């Protein structure tokens, strides 16, 4: 389906610079633009591409002033990246939605299935489980006994939601993610480790997205909770009895040890690790590969390193770290000169 610059500008409340009748039917990165595509420019590093892109329309920030002629039609908006996200969401919503229960899907007799639900071949819904209206379960998605899936939530292929766990409305769980596997609880004995039964659940609130192969362990008792609006990348480990605050975003390969409470609106770089039984304040930001060994009490803190500390101090320290070989050589040379000087004074 084609959309004109005029239609897009009206939807985004933007300003057109160029041909309002230019049409597009696909998306493309600005450096890979083709006729009929819409692109965006928000990072100044990509500015040179706007003068050579073949895209028909480019979204730009309102303060963008071209230094050379631009052949594409521009739509000026408050935030080009956010505007692109709105267009992509609109595009996604226009795709046909799967509905119906396939004959090869299994639904337990006591399960409750809402309206307009899609169950793909080999999807599984256990005893007393509940599937909300408009939910979609793709091949080999498994909803255990007594588990609940909210309205319009998507479980992609090979997602497992263990018994008793709850997933809210409008969530997206990507392939291979596991909700409610046992927490890592073992009691040491002279003969080895005795397993501590994990009798709690996982609660995933509304509008949460969880990446592929991410694991969220059930609580020993009570619940592991992912609050509304949180976004978790691929390959993340959330341990038993953790609590992840609303709208917190966590990049790939992060790990959070047990009974840790993470605040709201936090942002964690890839491979960050958190010790157990700590609290992390709202709006905490960590650089990639940071190790957080203690509680973060001050809201709005940015930390990095292992163990993590103030980001500005980390950068200064890293600069000195790279100079350590030269500093060590200077120190050895100075020590040698001091020793020689002491000999002459004796």
LOMI-998085 format. One record per atom (N, C-alpha, C): z, y, x. Coordinates in steps of 0.05 Angstrom, whole numbers, padded with zeros to 5 digits, always signed. Each point is the difference from the previous one (the first is absolute). Layout:
N
ZYX
...
% end
This chain:
346
+00000-00024+00017
+00000+00024-00017
+00000+00025+00018
-00018+00019-00007
-00002+00024+00016
+00019+00022-00011
+00011+00016+00018
+00017+00023-00008
-00011+00024+00015
-00001+00022-00014
-00009+00025+00013
+00022+00015+00013
-00007+00018+00018
+00020+00017+00013
+00015+00016-00021
-00014+00009-00021
+00013+00016-00021
+00022-00017-00013
-00006-00025-00007
+00019-00018-00013
+00024-00005+00018
-00005-00005+00026
+00022-00006+00018
+00017+00025+00004
-00012+00023+00003
+00015+00025+00004
+00018+00006-00024
-00011-00005-00024
+00017+00004-00024
+00024-00019-00001
-00005-00025+00008
+00022-00019+00001
+00021+00007+00020
-00009+00010+00023
+00019+00007+00022
+00009+00029-00001
-00011+00016-00018
+00005+00028-00001
-00007+00014+00027
-00023-00008+00010
-00009+00011+00025
-00023+00020-00003
-00008+00012+00022
-00020+00020+00001
-00025-00011+00014
-00023+00003-00012
-00025-00011+00011
-00013+00021+00018
-00009-00009+00023
-00017+00016+00018
-00025-00016+00005
-00021+00008-00013
-00025-00015+00002
-00011-00007-00027
-00014-00023-00002
-00014-00009-00024
+00019-00015-00019
+00006+00013-00022
+00019-00013-00019
-00013-00024-00014
-00026-00004+00002
-00013-00023-00012
-00003-00023+00019
+00009+00003+00025
-00001-00023+00019
+00016-00023-00012
-00010-00025+00003
+00013-00023-00012
+00007-00021+00021
+00021-00015-00006
+00009-00021+00018
+00007-00025-00017
-00001-00023+00013
+00007-00025-00013
+00016-00019+00018
+00009+00010+00023
+00015-00016+00018
+00017+00018+00019
+00017-00013+00016
+00017+00014+00019
-00009-00007+00029
+00004+00018+00019
-00006-00006+00028
+00017+00017+00018
+00006-00010+00023
+00013+00017+00021
-00020+00021+00008
+00010+00023+00008
-00017+00023+00005
-00019-00006+00024
+00009-00016+00019
-00017-00007+00023
-00020-00022-00007
+00003-00012-00023
-00019-00022-00009
-00013+00007-00026
-00002+00026-00006
-00010+00009-00026
-00029-00008-00005
-00006-00005-00025
-00027-00006-00008
-00006+00016-00026
-00026+00005-00005
-00006+00014-00025
+00012-00014-00025
+00011+00015-00018
+00012-00012-00024
+00030-00007+00004
+00011+00007+00023
+00028-00006+00006
+00017+00025+00000
+00025-00003-00006
+00019+00022+00002
+00019-00006+00023
+00006+00019+00017
+00017-00003+00023
+00022+00022-00002
+00018+00000+00020
+00021+00020+00001
+00005+00008+00028
+00011+00024+00004
+00008+00010+00026
+00027+00013-00003
+00020-00013+00014
+00027+00012+00000
+00011+00002+00029
-00009-00018+00017
+00008+00000+00028
-00019+00017+00016
+00009+00021+00013
-00018+00018+00016
-00016-00015+00021
+00010-00023+00009
-00014-00015+00021
-00028-00009-00010
-00003-00002-00026
-00026-00010-00011
-00018+00023-00009
+00008+00025+00005
-00016+00023-00009
-00029-00001+00010
-00006-00008+00025
-00028+00000+00009
-00018-00017-00018
+00011-00021-00013
-00017-00017-00016
-00010+00013-00026
+00013+00022-00009
-00008+00012-00025
-00027+00014+00003
-00007+00006+00024
-00026+00014+00005
-00023-00019+00002
+00006-00026+00002
-00022-00020+00003
+00002-00022-00020
+00021-00001-00017
+00003-00022-00019
-00023+00000-00020
-00007-00024-00009
-00021-00003-00020
+00012-00002-00028
+00026+00000-00002
+00013-00001-00027
-00009+00024-00017
-00003-00006-00026
-00009+00021-00018
+00022+00021-00007
+00025-00010-00001
+00023+00018-00006
+00022-00006+00020
+00014+00021+00008
+00023-00003+00018
+00023+00017-00012
+00023-00013-00002
+00025+00014-00008
+00012+00013+00024
+00007+00025-00002
+00013+00014+00023
+00023+00017-00011
+00018+00007+00018
+00023+00017-00008
-00010+00028-00005
+00014+00015-00016
-00009+00026-00008
-00002+00020+00023
+00015-00005+00022
-00001+00018+00022
-00022-00006+00020
-00017-00021-00006
-00021-00007+00018
-00023+00021-00001
-00007+00010+00024
-00022+00019+00003
-00020-00012+00020
-00024-00007-00009
-00019-00013+00018
-00010+00020+00021
-00004-00010+00025
-00010+00016+00022
-00030-00002+00003
-00011-00021-00013
-00029-00005+00001
-00009-00007-00029
-00026+00000-00005
-00010-00007-00026
+00007-00029-00007
+00007-00004-00026
+00007-00027-00010
-00020-00007-00022
-00012-00023+00002
-00020-00008-00020
+00013-00013-00025
+00023-00012+00004
+00014-00013-00023
+00012+00021-00018
+00003-00007-00026
+00015+00017-00018
+00029-00003+00005
+00014+00022+00002
+00029-00001+00006
+00016+00005-00026
+00022-00014-00003
+00019+00005-00022
+00026+00007+00014
+00009+00025-00003
+00025+00009+00013
+00023-00006-00019
+00021-00013+00011
+00023-00008-00015
+00025+00007+00016
+00023-00001-00013
+00026+00006+00014
+00005-00020+00023
-00006-00026-00005
+00005-00021+00020
-00022-00021-00003
-00017-00001+00019
-00024-00017-00001
+00008-00030-00001
+00021-00007+00015
+00008-00028+00001
+00012-00009-00026
+00017+00017-00012
+00012-00007-00026
-00022-00001-00022
-00019+00018+00002
-00022+00000-00020
-00017-00025+00002
-00005-00009+00025
-00014-00025+00003
+00015-00023-00013
+00027+00000+00004
+00016-00021-00012
-00003-00001-00030
+00000+00024-00012
-00003+00002-00029
-00027-00012-00009
-00021+00006+00015
-00027-00010-00007
-00001-00031+00003
+00013-00010+00022
+00000-00029+00004
+00016-00014-00022
+00022+00013-00009
+00015-00012-00022
-00017+00000-00026
-00014+00021-00005
-00018+00001-00023
-00021-00021+00002
-00012-00003+00023
-00021-00020+00005
+00011-00029-00005
+00024-00004+00010
+00012-00027-00003
+00006-00006-00029
+00009+00020-00015
+00007-00004-00028
-00024-00006-00017
-00023+00007+00009
-00025-00005-00015
-00011-00028+00004
+00011-00015+00019
-00010-00027+00004
+00009-00018-00023
-00017-00018-00009
+00007-00018-00022
+00025-00016+00007
+00018-00003-00019
+00026-00014+00005
-00002-00029-00010
+00009-00018+00016
+00001-00029-00008
+00020-00004-00022
-00007-00016-00019
+00019-00008-00021
-00004-00030-00007
+00019-00012-00013
-00003-00027-00009
+00015-00020+00018
+00006-00022-00011
+00015-00022+00014
-00020-00022+00005
-00005-00005+00025
-00020-00021+00007
+00012-00028-00006
-00017-00018-00006
+00009-00027-00007
+00013-00014+00023
-00005+00008+00024
+00012-00012+00024
+00026+00013+00008
+00008+00021-00014
+00026+00012+00005
+00022-00017-00014
+00024+00001+00012
+00022-00015-00013
+00021+00020-00010
+00007-00003-00025
+00020+00016-00013
+00021-00018-00012
+00025+00002+00009
+00021-00017-00011
+00004+00005-00030
+00007-00020-00016
+00003+00004-00029
+00020+00022-00008
+00020+00004+00017
+00021+00020-00007
-00006+00028+00011
-00022+00003+00014
-00007+00026+00012
-00010+00019-00022
+00004+00026+00005
-00010+00021-00018
-00022+00016+00013
-00023+00000-00013
-00024+00014+00011
-00007+00023-00018
-00002+00024+00012
-00006+00024-00016
-00029+00002-00008
-00008+00023-00010
-00027+00005-00008
-00018+00007+00023
-00026-00007-00002
-00020+00007+00019
+00007-00008+00029
+00014-00023+00002
+00007-00010+00026
-00024-00017+00012
-00003+00001+00026
-00020-00016+00013
+00014-00021+00018
-00005-00025-00005
+00009-00022+00017
-00024-00014+00011
-00004+00002+00026
-00023-00012+00013
+00004-00030+00003
-00021-00015+00007
+00003-00028+00006
+00022-00005+00020
+00017-00019-00006
+00022-00009+00017
+00023+00020+00003
+00000+00020-00017
+00024+00017-00002
+00022-00017-00013
+00025+00006+00007
+00022-00017-00010
+00022+00019-00011
+00009-00007-00025
+00022+00015-00012
+00021-00020-00009
+00024+00002+00011
+00021-00020-00004
+00015+00003-00026
+00019-00018-00004
+00017+00000-00024
+00015+00026-00003
+00000+00010-00025
+00015+00024-00008
-00009+00025+00016
-00022-00002+00014
-00010+00024+00014
-00013+00019-00021
-00002+00026+00008
-00012+00019-00018
-00021+00016+00014
-00023+00003-00012
-00023+00015+00011
-00006+00023-00019
+00002+00025+00010
-00003+00024-00017
-00029+00005-00007
-00004+00017-00020
-00026+00007-00010
-00018+00010+00023
-00025-00009+00000
-00019+00010+00019
+00003-00009+00029
+00020-00018+00005
+00003-00010+00027
-00023-00018+00008
-00004-00002+00026
-00022-00017+00010
+00010-00018+00023
-00004-00026-00004
+00008-00019+00021
-00025-00014+00010
-00006+00003+00025
-00024-00011+00012
+00005-00029+00011
-00021-00014+00009
+00004-00028+00007
+00023-00006+00018
+00016-00020-00008
+00023-00010+00015
+00023+00019+00001
-00001+00021-00017
+00025+00016-00003
+00020-00017-00015
+00025+00002+00009
+00021-00018-00011
+00024+00017-00009
+00007-00002-00026
+00023+00013-00011
+00020-00021-00007
+00023+00000+00013
+00019-00022-00003
+00016+00002-00026
+00016-00021-00004
+00016-00002-00025
+00017+00025-00004
-00001+00011-00023
+00018+00023-00007
-00008+00026+00013
-00021+00001+00015
-00009+00025+00013
-00013+00018-00021
+00000+00026+00006
-00012+00019-00019
-00020+00018+00015
-00024+00003-00012
-00021+00017+00011
-00006+00022-00021
+00001+00025+00009
-00003+00023-00018
-00029+00005-00009
-00003+00020-00016
-00026+00007-00012
-00019+00011+00022
-00025-00009-00002
-00022+00010+00017
+00005-00005+00030
+00017-00019+00006
+00005-00007+00028
-00020-00021+00009
-00009+00002+00025
-00020-00018+00011
+00012-00017+00022
-00003-00026-00004
+00008-00020+00021
-00025-00012+00011
-00007+00008+00024
-00024-00011+00012
+00003-00029+00009
-00021-00012+00010
+00000-00028+00007
+00023-00008+00018
+00013-00022-00006
+00021-00012+00016
+00025+00016+00002
+00004+00018-00019
+00026+00014-00002
+00020-00019-00012
+00025-00001+00011
+00021-00016-00011
+00023+00017-00009
+00008-00001-00025
+00023+00013-00010
+00020-00022-00008
+00021-00004+00015
+00018-00022-00004
+00016+00003-00025
+00014-00021-00007
+00015-00002-00025
+00020+00023-00003
+00000+00012-00024
+00020+00020-00007
-00006+00028+00010
-00020+00003+00016
-00005+00027+00011
-00015+00017-00020
+00002+00027+00004
-00012+00018-00019
-00018+00020+00014
-00024+00003-00011
-00020+00020+00010
-00007+00018-00022
+00002+00027+00005
-00003+00019-00021
-00029+00005-00009
-00004+00023-00013
-00026+00007-00011
-00017+00014+00022
-00027-00004-00003
-00019+00014+00016
+00004-00005+00030
+00008-00024+00007
+00003-00007+00028
-00025-00015+00010
-00005+00000+00026
-00021-00015+00012
+00012-00016+00023
-00003-00027-00002
+00010-00018+00021
-00025-00013+00012
-00004+00004+00026
-00024-00010+00013
+00004-00029+00009
-00023-00012+00007
-00001-00029+00005
+00021-00009+00020
+00013-00022-00007
+00018-00013+00019
+00028+00012+00001
+00006+00022-00015
+00027+00011+00002
+00019-00018-00016
+00024-00001+00009
+00021-00018-00011
+00024+00016-00009
+00006-00003-00026
+00022+00015-00012
+00022-00021-00007
+00022+00001+00015
+00022-00017-00008
+00004-00026+00015
-00012-00003+00024
+00007-00023+00016
+00029+00003+00009
+00012-00022+00008
+00029+00001+00008
+00005+00020+00023
+00022+00014-00002
+00009+00016+00022
+00008-00018+00023
+00000+00012+00024
+00006-00016+00024
+00030-00002+00004
+00012-00018-00015
+00029-00003+00000
+00009-00028+00008
+00013-00002+00023
+00010-00025+00010
+00027+00004+00013
+00018-00020-00004
+00027+00001+00011
+00001-00019+00024
+00007+00010+00024
+00002-00018+00023
+00023-00020-00002
-00005-00024+00007
+00020-00021+00001
-00003-00015+00026
+00020-00017+00007
-00003-00016+00025
-00025-00017+00001
-00010-00007-00023
-00023-00018-00001
-00027+00014-00005
+00001+00027-00002
-00025+00014-00005
+00005+00023-00020
-00019+00004-00018
+00002+00023-00019
-00001-00010-00028
+00020+00006-00016
-00001-00007-00028
-00013+00023-00016
-00018-00008-00017
-00014+00020-00016
+00019+00012-00021
-00001+00027-00002
+00015+00014-00021
-00019+00005-00023
+00005-00012-00023
-00018+00003-00023
-00004+00030-00007
-00024+00007-00004
-00007+00028-00007
-00005+00001-00031
+00020+00009-00014
-00001-00002-00029
-00007+00027-00014
-00006+00021+00016
-00008+00025-00012
-00030+00001-00007
-00010+00024-00004
-00028+00003-00008
-00012+00023+00016
-00025+00006-00006
-00014+00024+00010
-00008+00016-00025
+00005+00026+00001
-00010+00018-00021
-00019+00020+00012
-00025-00001-00010
-00020+00020+00009
-00005+00018-00024
+00006+00026+00004
-00003+00019-00023
-00029+00009-00003
-00004+00019-00018
-00027+00008-00008
-00015+00014+00022
-00027-00003-00001
-00018+00015+00017
+00004-00006+00030
+00007-00024+00006
+00003-00009+00028
-00025-00015+00009
-00009+00005+00024
-00022-00016+00012
+00011-00014+00025
-00006-00026+00001
+00009-00017+00022
-00023-00014+00014
-00003+00003+00026
-00023-00010+00014
-00001-00030+00005
-00022-00009+00011
-00005-00028+00004
+00020-00012+00019
+00010-00024-00007
+00018-00015+00017
+00027+00014+00006
+00007+00019-00016
+00027+00012+00002
+00020-00017-00015
+00024-00003+00012
+00020-00018-00012
+00025+00016-00007
+00009-00003-00024
+00025+00013-00009
+00019-00022-00010
+00022-00003+00015
+00018-00022-00005
+00019+00005-00023
+00006-00021-00014
+00020+00002-00022
+00028+00005+00012
+00017+00012-00016
+00027+00006+00009
+00017-00026+00001
+00020+00001+00018
+00020-00022+00000
+00014+00000-00027
+00009+00024-00008
+00010+00004-00027
-00009+00028-00008
-00004+00005-00026
-00009+00026-00009
-00030+00001+00002
-00011+00023+00011
-00028+00004+00001
-00009+00015+00025
-00023-00008+00011
-00015+00016+00018
-00018+00018-00017
+00000+00026+00006
-00013+00019-00019
-00021+00017+00015
-00023+00001-00011
-00021+00019+00008
-00004+00020-00022
+00009+00025+00005
+00000+00019-00021
-00027+00012-00006
-00002+00014-00023
-00026+00009-00011
-00016+00016+00020
-00026-00005+00001
-00018+00016+00016
-00001-00006+00029
+00015-00019+00010
-00001-00008+00028
-00026-00013+00006
-00010+00004+00025
-00025-00012+00009
+00005-00015+00026
-00005-00026+00000
+00005-00017+00023
-00027-00011+00010
-00005+00002+00026
-00024-00009+00012
+00000-00031+00004
-00019-00010+00014
-00002-00029+00005
+00021-00009+00021
+00007-00025-00001
+00016-00013+00020
+00027+00014+00005
+00014+00006-00021
+00027+00012+00002
+00021-00020-00009
+00023+00001+00013
+00022-00017-00007
+00023+00017-00011
+00007-00005-00025
+00023+00013-00013
+00021-00022-00005
+00023+00001+00012
+00019-00021-00001
+00018+00001-00024
+00017-00020-00003
+00017-00002-00024
+00019+00023-00003
+00003+00009-00025
+00018+00021-00009
-00007+00028+00011
-00025+00003+00010
-00009+00026+00008
-00006+00017-00025
-00001+00026+00004
-00008+00018-00022
-00018+00022+00012
-00024+00001-00010
-00020+00019+00009
-00003+00022-00020
+00004+00025+00008
+00001+00023-00018
-00027+00007-00012
+00000+00014-00022
-00024+00009-00014
-00019+00015+00019
-00025-00006-00002
-00022+00015+00013
+00002-00002+00031
+00014-00019+00010
+00000-00005+00028
-00025-00016+00008
-00012+00007+00022
-00024-00014+00010
+00006-00013+00027
-00008-00026+00003
+00006-00015+00023
-00025-00013+00011
-00007+00006+00025
-00025-00010+00012
+00003-00028+00010
-00022-00012+00008
-00001-00029+00006
+00019-00009+00021
+00009-00024-00002
+00017-00014+00019
+00028+00011+00004
+00009+00017-00018
+00027+00008+00000
+00019-00022-00009
+00025+00001+00009
+00019-00019-00009
+00027+00013-00006
+00012-00008-00022
+00026+00011-00008
+00019-00023-00003
+00021+00000+00016
+00020-00021-00001
+00017+00003-00025
+00016-00020-00005
+00014-00003-00026
+00020+00022-00006
+00003+00005-00026
+00020+00019-00011
-00002+00028+00010
-00025+00008+00007
-00005+00028+00008
-00010+00016-00023
+00009+00025-00002
-00007+00018-00022
-00018+00022+00010
-00024+00001-00009
-00020+00020+00009
-00002+00021-00022
+00000+00025+00008
-00001+00022-00019
-00028+00005-00012
-00002+00022-00015
-00025+00007-00014
-00018+00016+00019
-00026-00002-00005
-00021+00016+00013
+00002-00003+00031
+00007-00023+00009
-00001-00005+00029
-00028-00009+00008
-00006+00003+00026
-00026-00009+00011
+00005-00014+00026
-00008-00026+00002
+00006-00015+00024
-00026-00009+00013
-00003+00006+00026
-00024-00008+00015
+00000-00030+00005
-00023-00010+00007
-00004-00029+00003
+00019-00012+00021
+00009-00024-00006
+00018-00016+00018
+00027+00013+00004
+00008+00018-00018
+00028+00010+00002
+00019-00023-00009
+00023-00001+00012
+00019-00021-00007
+00027+00013-00006
+00014-00011-00021
+00025+00011-00009
+00022-00022+00002
+00022+00007+00012
+00023-00018+00000
+00011-00004-00028
+00016-00021-00003
+00012-00005-00026
+00025+00016-00005
+00007+00003-00026
+00025+00013-00009
+00001+00029+00009
-00022+00014+00000
+00000+00029+00006
-00012+00015-00024
+00004+00027+00000
-00011+00017-00020
-00019+00020+00013
-00023+00005-00013
-00019+00019+00011
-00005+00022-00021
+00005+00024+00009
-00001+00023-00019
-00028+00005-00011
-00001+00015-00022
-00025+00008-00012
-00018+00015+00020
-00026-00004-00002
-00020+00015+00016
+00004-00004+00030
+00007-00025+00007
+00001-00007+00029
-00027-00009+00008
-00009+00009+00024
-00027-00007+00010
+00004-00013+00027
-00013-00023+00004
+00002-00014+00025
-00028-00003+00012
-00002+00003+00027
-00024-00005+00014
-00005-00030+00003
-00024-00008+00006
-00007-00028+00003
+00017-00014+00021
+00008-00024-00005
+00015-00018+00018
+00029+00011+00005
+00010+00016-00018
+00027+00010+00003
+00020-00022-00007
+00023+00001+00013
+00022-00019-00006
+00024+00015-00010
+00007-00003-00025
+00021+00015-00012
+00025-00018-00002
+00018+00004+00018
+00023-00018+00003
+00025+00009-00015
+00000+00025-00009
+00023+00011-00015
-00009+00017-00023
+00019+00008-00017
-00006+00016-00023
-00011+00027+00007
-00019+00010-00017
-00011+00027+00003
+00012+00016-00023
+00018+00019+00007
+00015+00014-00021
-00012+00026-00009
-00016+00013+00017
-00011+00026-00007
-00027-00002-00013
-00003+00012-00023
-00025+00000-00015
-00021+00015+00016
-00025-00010-00001
-00022+00014+00013
-00002-00004+00030
+00013-00022+00011
+00000-00005+00028
-00026-00014+00009
-00010+00008+00023
-00023-00014+00012
+00009-00012+00026
-00003-00027+00003
+00010-00014+00024
-00022-00018+00011
+00004-00008+00025
-00020-00018+00013
+00014-00013+00024
-00011-00022+00008
+00010-00014+00024
+00018-00023-00007
+00009-00014+00022
+00019-00022-00004
+00022+00002+00021
+00025+00005-00008
+00008+00006-00028
-00011+00027-00008
-00006+00004-00025
-00013+00024-00009
+00019+00024+00002
-00012+00023+00008
+00015+00025+00000
-00019+00023-00006
+00009+00025+00001
-00016+00023-00009
-00028-00001+00013
-00020+00005-00017
-00028-00003+00009
-00006+00019+00023
+00009+00025-00001
-00006+00020+00021
+00013-00009+00026
+00024-00010-00001
+00013-00009+00024
-00014-00025+00011
-00010-00017-00018
-00015-00024+00009
-00024+00008+00015
-00015+00020-00010
-00025+00009+00014
+00007+00011+00028
+00021+00016+00002
+00008+00011+00026
+00008-00023+00018
+00015-00019-00010
+00009-00023+00016
-00023-00017+00010
-00020-00003-00018
-00024-00016+00008
-00015+00013+00022
-00002+00026+00000
-00013+00015+00021
+00014-00005+00027
+00027+00001-00001
+00015-00006+00025
-00002-00029+00008
-00002-00018-00019
-00002-00028+00006
-00025-00006+00017
-00022+00013-00008
-00025-00004+00015
+00001+00011+00028
+00018+00018+00005
+00003+00012+00026
+00021-00015+00018
+00013-00020-00011
+00021-00013+00014
-00008-00012+00027
-00024-00012+00003
-00008-00011+00027
-00001+00022+00021
-00012+00023-00007
-00001+00022+00019
+00028+00012+00006
+00016+00002-00021
+00027+00011+00004
+00016-00019+00018
-00004-00026-00005
+00015-00020+00017
-00009+00002+00029
-00025+00003+00005
-00010+00003+00027
+00012+00025+00013
+00000+00023-00015
+00012+00024+00010
+00030-00004+00007
+00013-00014-00018
+00029-00005+00005
+00004-00017+00025
-00016-00021+00004
+00002-00017+00024
-00005+00017+00025
-00021+00017-00001
-00007+00017+00023
+00023+00019+00006
+00012+00012-00021
+00022+00018+00004
+00024-00015+00012
+00005-00024-00010
+00023-00016+00011
-00005-00006+00029
-00025-00006+00007
-00006-00006+00028
+00005+00024+00018
-00008+00024-00010
+00004+00024+00015
+00029+00007+00003
+00016-00005-00021
+00029+00005+00001
+00013-00018+00020
-00009-00026+00001
+00012-00019+00019
-00006+00009+00029
-00025+00009+00004
-00008+00009+00027
+00016+00025+00008
+00004+00018-00020
+00015+00025+00006
+00029-00007+00007
+00012-00019-00014
+00027-00007+00005
+00003-00012+00028
-00020-00014+00010
+00001-00011+00027
+00000+00022+00021
-00016+00020-00005
-00001+00022+00019
+00025+00017+00001
+00015+00000-00022
+00025+00015-00001
+00024-00014+00012
-00003-00026+00005
+00022-00016+00011
+00003+00004+00030
% end
